[in-house]
Amino acid sequence: MDYRDDPTKPEFERSPKLTNRELQVLTLIAEGTSSKQIAANLGISFKTAVTHRMRLMEKLDVHDVAGVVRFTCVQISCLTIFQALRTLDMASLRA
């Protein structure tokens, strides 16, 4: 079974694992940063920034910037909800 198909895991755990650099690029893309700006911000060449962007989008199976932004929003929402549920669960254990 593919890790993305396991319905028992929260959405953010079913997502592909991203490296720290991929997370940096993901954040910058979601903020609307161009590949040229990403290269300057991270101190890498333009070509390397484009390669990171392409590989990240392939890994996430998205085909445009809007897809990257949607992915980021879903991940943040799911993680926030999961953390809130864990907090509530821990609070109920203490009661």
N, C-alpha and C positions, 0 to 999 in steps of 0.2 A: 504494500500500500504506500502510495506517495504521501509524504508528510503533510501536504496541503489538503489531503482528502480525509484526514482523521477528524471526525466531528466531535470527538471527546475533548479535543484540545481547544483552548481559546484561540480566536482569530490571529492574535499577534504571535502565538506559538506555532501556528501553521505556516507562517511566512518564511521565506528563505532567510537563512542567516546572512547578515551583511557584515562586512569588515568595517573597521573604524573609518577608513577612507571612504568607503561606499556610503556610510552614514553621513559623513561630512558633505559629500557630493549630493546625496539625497536632500539634505537640509537646504543646501544652497539652491538646488533646482526648485524645490518647493517654495522658496522665497522669491523665485523669479530671476535668479542670477543667470546670466549668459555663460556659455562655455569659456569665453574670453575672460570674463570676470572671475569665474571659478579658478581658471589657471592662475590669474594674478593673486587671488586670495590665498590659494594653497601653495604658491611658489612652484608650480609645475608648468610644463609646456602646454600650449593650446591643444596640440594633438593628444597629449596624455589626458587632458580634461575631457576631450570629446570621446576618447576610448573609455574612460571611467563612466561617462554618461551613457554610452551605448551598452556597455556590459551590465550596468545597473538596471537599465530599462529591460534588457533581455532577461535578467535574473528575476525581475518583478513581473515579467510578461505584460508590460505596458508599452504603448506605442506612441505616446505623446506626453507632453508636459502635464496636461490635465490629468492623465492617468497617474503620473507620479504624485501630483498633489492629492488626488483622491486616495491613493495608497497611504500616503503620509497621514492624512486626516483619519482614515479608518484605523490605522495602527495606533495613533495617539488616543482616539476615542476608546478603542478596545482595551488598551493598556490602562487608561484612566478608570474605566468601568471595572476591570478586573482588580485593580489595586483597591478601589473603593469596596468591592465585594469582600476582598480578603480582610480589609480593615473592619468591616461590619462583622464578618465571621469571627475574627479574633476578639472583638468586643463582646460578642455573644458568649464566647467561651469563658470570658472573665466574669460575666454576670452570674 
